[in-house]
Amino acid sequence: MPTISVEQSLLRQLVESKGRKHDVEDLAFRLPLMGTDIDTCDEQVLDIEIFPDRPDLLSPETLFHGMMPFLHDSPPNPRLLVHPGTISMKVSPELANIRPVILGAVVRGVDIDEDIIKRLMEHQEKLHFALGRGRKRASIGVHDLATIAPPFRVEAVDRQHSFIPLAMEEEMTIDEILQEHPKGVDYAHLL
């Protein structure tokens, strides 16, 4: 089962932003009723295992949204305003048997700092593990819209195709990524 570690100070900040009191003892007593096993729950940290049927609890923020109605009698998750956009994504027909469903979204109006990016990437990896079966059945990509330009294409490319992968400074071919980049090595068996 996937695990998450959440700083109590972050949970306290989120709970108190809704005018509620963060009670660590009550959290330790009642949170297991939501589908978690608690490894540690003290004034500093909450370490929990998330049951497979609760992928909605895999990040500090989604845990917060899940626990507020249960622990604090708050209304459920906030409504998200969704508007049709003008950005398009074209998916190559040859991918129909590999990835039969491909979706995209643009999220705007969110203040993001390094801590939030780190938690978002951790959440992405937990979803890859828990729901995507190690990216075999599903995978998620998160990109900064300021660094890429639509229209977007999803297509298979030649193994000699090159680009600058995440956390690298130089272009690499697909073959080089699969042999040298940590994530490429981890997931090379999927190709």
C-alpha positions as CSV (number, residue, x, y, z in Angstrom):
1,M,0.0,0.0,0.0
2,P,1.3,3.5,-0.7
3,T,2.3,5.7,2.2
4,I,2.4,9.4,2.7
5,S,4.2,11.6,5.2
6,V,2.5,14.9,6.1
7,E,3.9,17.6,8.3
8,Q,1.3,18.4,11.0
9,S,2.2,22.1,10.5
10,L,0.8,21.9,6.9
11,L,-2.3,20.1,8.0
12,R,-2.8,22.7,10.8
13,Q,-2.4,25.5,8.3
14,L,-4.9,24.0,5.9
15,V,-7.5,23.1,8.6
16,E,-7.2,26.5,10.3
17,S,-7.6,28.3,6.9
18,K,-11.2,26.9,7.1
19,G,-11.7,28.3,10.6
20,R,-11.4,24.9,12.3
21,K,-9.1,23.6,15.0
22,H,-6.5,20.9,14.2
23,D,-6.6,18.3,16.9
24,V,-3.8,15.7,16.6
25,E,-5.3,13.3,19.1
26,D,-8.7,13.3,17.4
27,L,-6.9,12.9,14.0
28,A,-5.0,9.8,15.4
29,F,-8.3,8.3,16.7
30,R,-10.6,8.9,13.8
31,L,-8.4,8.9,10.6
32,P,-8.2,5.1,10.5
33,L,-12.0,5.0,10.0
34,M,-11.4,6.8,6.6
35,G,-9.3,4.0,5.1
36,T,-5.8,4.5,6.5
37,D,-3.3,2.8,8.8
38,I,-1.4,5.2,11.0
39,D,2.3,4.6,11.4
40,T,3.1,7.8,13.2
41,C,0.9,10.6,14.4
42,D,2.6,13.1,16.7
43,E,2.8,16.9,16.9
44,Q,5.3,17.0,14.1
45,V,4.3,14.4,11.5
46,L,1.6,12.1,10.3
47,D,2.8,9.0,8.5
48,I,0.0,6.9,7.1
49,E,-0.6,3.9,4.8
50,I,-3.4,4.5,2.3
51,F,-5.7,1.6,1.5
52,P,-6.0,0.8,-2.2
53,D,-9.6,2.0,-2.4
54,R,-8.7,5.5,-1.2
55,P,-6.5,7.1,-3.9
56,D,-8.2,10.4,-3.0
57,L,-6.0,10.5,0.1
58,L,-2.6,10.2,-1.5
59,S,-1.4,13.8,-0.9
60,P,-1.5,16.3,2.0
61,E,-4.0,18.4,0.1
62,T,-6.3,15.6,-1.0
63,L,-6.1,14.1,2.5
64,F,-7.2,17.5,3.9
65,H,-10.2,17.7,1.5
66,G,-11.2,14.1,2.4
67,M,-10.9,14.6,6.1
68,M,-12.7,17.9,6.5
69,P,-16.3,16.6,6.0
70,F,-15.5,13.5,8.1
71,L,-13.6,15.1,11.0
72,H,-15.0,18.7,11.0
73,D,-18.5,18.4,9.5
74,S,-17.4,20.8,6.7
75,P,-19.0,20.8,3.3
76,P,-17.3,18.4,0.8
77,N,-14.6,19.4,-1.7
78,P,-14.9,22.8,-3.3
79,R,-16.4,23.2,-6.7
80,L,-14.0,23.7,-9.5
81,L,-14.8,26.0,-12.3
82,V,-14.3,24.2,-15.6
83,H,-14.5,26.1,-18.9
84,P,-14.0,24.8,-22.4
85,G,-10.7,26.0,-23.7
86,T,-9.1,26.8,-27.1
87,I,-6.0,24.7,-26.6
88,S,-6.0,21.5,-28.6
89,M,-4.2,18.1,-28.3
90,K,-4.0,15.8,-31.2
91,V,-3.4,12.1,-30.5
92,S,-1.9,9.9,-33.1
93,P,-4.3,7.0,-34.1
94,E,-1.4,4.5,-33.8
95,L,-1.6,5.0,-30.0
96,A,-5.2,3.7,-29.7
97,N,-4.1,0.2,-28.6
98,I,-1.4,1.5,-26.3
99,R,-3.2,4.4,-24.5
100,P,-6.9,4.2,-25.4
101,V,-7.7,7.2,-23.3
102,I,-5.6,10.4,-23.2
103,L,-6.8,13.5,-21.5
104,G,-5.4,16.9,-20.9
105,A,-6.3,20.0,-18.7
106,V,-4.9,23.4,-18.2
107,V,-5.0,24.7,-14.6
108,R,-4.8,28.4,-14.1
109,G,-5.0,30.8,-11.1
110,V,-3.0,28.6,-8.7
111,D,-0.1,29.9,-6.7
112,I,2.7,27.4,-6.9
113,D,6.0,27.3,-5.0
114,E,8.8,24.7,-4.8
115,D,7.1,22.9,-1.9
116,I,3.8,22.6,-3.8
117,I,5.7,21.3,-6.9
118,K,7.4,18.7,-4.7
119,R,4.1,17.5,-3.2
120,L,2.5,17.5,-6.7
121,M,5.3,15.3,-8.0
122,E,5.1,13.0,-5.0
123,H,1.3,12.7,-5.5
124,Q,1.9,12.0,-9.2
125,E,4.3,9.1,-8.3
126,K,1.8,7.7,-5.7
127,L,-0.9,7.7,-8.4
128,H,1.4,6.0,-10.9
129,F,2.0,3.3,-8.2
130,A,-1.5,2.9,-6.8
131,L,-3.6,3.3,-9.9
132,G,-1.3,3.2,-12.9
133,R,0.4,-0.1,-11.9
134,G,3.9,1.5,-12.2
135,R,2.8,3.4,-15.3
136,K,1.8,0.2,-17.2
137,R,-1.9,1.1,-17.2
138,A,-1.8,4.9,-16.7
139,S,0.7,7.7,-16.4
140,I,0.5,11.4,-15.7
141,G,2.5,14.3,-17.0
142,V,2.6,17.8,-15.5
143,H,4.1,20.6,-17.5
144,D,4.6,24.4,-17.1
145,L,2.4,26.0,-19.8
146,A,4.9,28.9,-19.9
147,T,7.6,26.6,-21.3
148,I,5.6,24.8,-24.0
149,A,3.3,25.9,-26.8
150,P,0.1,24.5,-28.2
151,P,-1.2,22.8,-30.2
152,F,0.0,19.7,-28.5
153,R,0.7,16.3,-30.1
154,V,0.8,12.9,-28.5
155,E,2.6,10.5,-30.8
156,A,5.1,7.7,-30.9
157,V,8.6,8.8,-32.0
158,D,11.7,7.2,-33.3
159,R,14.2,6.1,-30.6
160,Q,16.7,8.6,-32.0
161,H,14.3,11.5,-31.3
162,S,15.9,13.8,-28.8
163,F,14.8,16.4,-26.2
164,I,15.9,17.7,-22.8
165,P,14.4,15.4,-20.2
166,L,13.3,16.6,-16.7
167,A,16.2,17.4,-14.3
168,M,18.7,17.4,-17.2
169,E,20.5,20.2,-19.0
170,E,21.4,18.5,-22.3
171,E,19.4,16.8,-25.0
172,M,19.2,13.0,-24.9
173,T,17.8,10.6,-27.4
174,I,15.1,8.2,-26.4
175,D,17.6,5.4,-26.3
176,E,19.9,7.4,-24.1
177,I,17.1,8.2,-21.7
178,L,16.1,4.6,-21.5
179,Q,19.7,3.6,-20.6
180,E,20.9,6.6,-18.6
181,H,18.1,8.7,-17.1
182,P,16.8,7.4,-13.7
183,K,13.2,7.4,-14.7
184,G,14.0,6.1,-18.2
185,V,15.8,3.1,-16.7
186,D,12.9,2.5,-14.3
187,Y,10.3,2.4,-17.0
188,A,12.3,1.1,-20.1
189,H,10.6,-2.3,-19.7
190,L,7.2,-0.7,-20.7
191,L,8.3,0.0,-24.2
